[in-house]
C-alpha cells in the first residue's frame, strides 16, 4: 500500500511540474494562469469544506466552482473529490494532489511577494558599463558612497569604451559619450562636453608650450580613433572656430590609453575635463590654450547615463541614475 502511495505521489509531482512549467511554453501564459486559477479553486474547496463556502470566498456561484473542479479533474485525468448530495471528500489521489499543490502555491506566492518587493526596494544585482577613463577617475572611487546608502545592492561593473547592446546583455545602466543612435534607449546628460588640451611637464619642457592652435601642427598629438572622430581638432574663441589638422605617433580607441600616454610625456591630448582634473591638480598634466573651447570632433561629446526604454525602471536603477547625476553635478561645480 505504501509503495502504491509513493508511486502516485511521484506521478503527481511530475504532473504538477509539467502543468505549471511546460504549459507556459506550449499553450501560452494565459492558459497557465487559467490552470493555476483552477488549482486555487480546488484548494479553497478543500480548505472551506464545501463548494458553496469556496464560492462565497471567491464571490462567485457554486455552479462556477463545480465547473472549475470538473475542468481540473478532466485535465489531470483523475478524480480528486468524492461527491454526495450533502458533502464531498478527498480521494486518495486528491489528498496527495492537495498536499503537493498547497506547497507549490505557497512557493509561487512567496516568489510573487519577493518580486513585488524588488519593485519597491533598492536591492539586487545592478549591471553597469562605464567608459574606462571616466569610470576609473570619477565613478568607481565614489561607488562606496552609493553602496553605503544602498547596502542591498551588488554592482557588477564592466569598464569598456565600446558601446554594448544593453538589452541583449541585460545591462541596467551604461555611461557613454555622445549622441544616441539607438531609439530604444533613454539618456540622461551627466556632464557637458568640457574638454581640455593638456600635456605633461616633461613633454612641454622638451617640445615647448603652444601659444595658438596653429602651433599644434609642430607637436606630437595623441589622437582618439573612433566613429565621428578625425584628425582635426577644433578650437573656438569669440564665436570663431578654427580646425587644426593634427598628427602624432599614437592613435587609439581607448581614452585610458590616451590619458596614460599623456601622463608619461608622449604628447598632447584632448580629454574630458573630469578625467584629467586630479592629474591637473597634482601637476602631472598642464592645461593649454585655456582661452579656447576645444574638441576633437564636431559631434556632441557630452557624458550620458543610458538605459533601456523597454524596461520598467527598477528602484535600484533609478537610485543609481540619481546618484550619477548628483555625483557629476558636484564634480562639475568643484573648482579645477
QUIJO-V701778 format. One record per pair of residues at least 6 apart in sequence whose C-alpha atoms are under 6 Angstrom apart, sorted by the first residue. I is the first residue (numbers start at 1). GAP is how many residues later the second one is. Records with the same first field share a line. If there is no record, write none. Layout:
BEGIN
I: GAP, GAP
END
This chain:
BEGIN
23: 9
24: 8
38: 30
44: 10
45: 6, 9
48: 6
51: 11
52: 10
55: 6, 7
73: 6
80: 10, 11, 14
81: 8, 9, 10
82: 6, 7
122: 193, 194
123: 29, 30, 193
124: 29
125: 28, 29, 30
126: 29, 30
127: 28, 29, 44, 45
128: 29, 43, 44, 45, 46
129: 28, 29, 30, 45
130: 29, 44, 45
131: 28, 29, 30
132: 27, 28, 124
133: 122, 123
134: 141
137: 138
172: 135
173: 133, 134
174: 131, 132
175: 129, 130
176: 127, 128
177: 124, 125, 126
178: 122, 123, 124
184: 125
185: 122, 123, 124
186: 120, 121, 123
187: 117, 118, 119
188: 116, 117
189: 114, 115
190: 113, 114, 135, 138
191: 111, 112
192: 110
193: 108, 109
194: 79
195: 76, 77, 78, 99
196: 74, 75, 77
197: 72, 73, 90, 91
198: 70, 71, 88, 89, 90
199: 63, 69, 86, 87
200: 63, 65, 84, 85
202: 63
203: 62
217: 29
220: 28, 47
221: 26, 27, 46, 47
222: 26, 28, 46, 47
223: 28
224: 27, 28, 29
225: 26, 27, 28
226: 27
229: 68
231: 14, 15
232: 11, 12, 13, 14
233: 10, 11, 62, 63
234: 8, 9, 60, 61
235: 6, 7, 57, 58, 59
236: 56, 57
237: 55
279: 6
280: 6
END
